[in-house]
Amino acid sequence: MPAATIARANDAGLLREGIYGTAWFLHRFADDAPAGWEMRGPKYKGFAKGG
């Protein structure tokens, strides 16, 4: 992923550093309400519903 894309996502509050080397990506509904967090890492991927 390009560094500029990561920087924009981070500046917008859509990206977090999680535990065990995971990255957390916020998903939003069309009305901008949080839909949940996608979590990706070397040994884990998943989705947590809600904000």
N, C-alpha and C positions, 0 to 999 in steps of 0.2 A: 504494500500500500504506500502511495507517495507520502512523504513527510508533510507536505502542505495539507493533504486531506486529513491526516491525523491531527495536525495543529488546529484546523478549523473545527473538527469534531470535539476536540478538547476544549477549545475556547467557547463552544456552544453548550458545554456541559453534557455532552452525549457520550463521553468516554471516561472510564474509570479504570484504575489499576486494581485488580482483585488479588486474592490470595493464591499462593502456589503458582505464580507466573501467569495468571489469567488476565485477560482484558475483558472489561464489561462494556457493552454497547447498549445505550438506551434506545428503545423503539417507542415511537409515539403514534397515536391515532391521528386521523385527519384533523380533529379539533384541538390538537396539540397536547392532549392528555397522555400521560405515560401509559404505555401498553405493557411494558415489562423490560427486563434486561436479558440480553443475550450474553452468555459467558463462554469464552473460548480460551483454551490454553493447550499446553503440550500434551496433557493427558485427560482433558475434560472439555466437553462442549455441552451446553444446555441452555434452557430458557426459563426464567422465573417470571410468571405473570404478575401484573400489577406494578405500581410505581415504587 
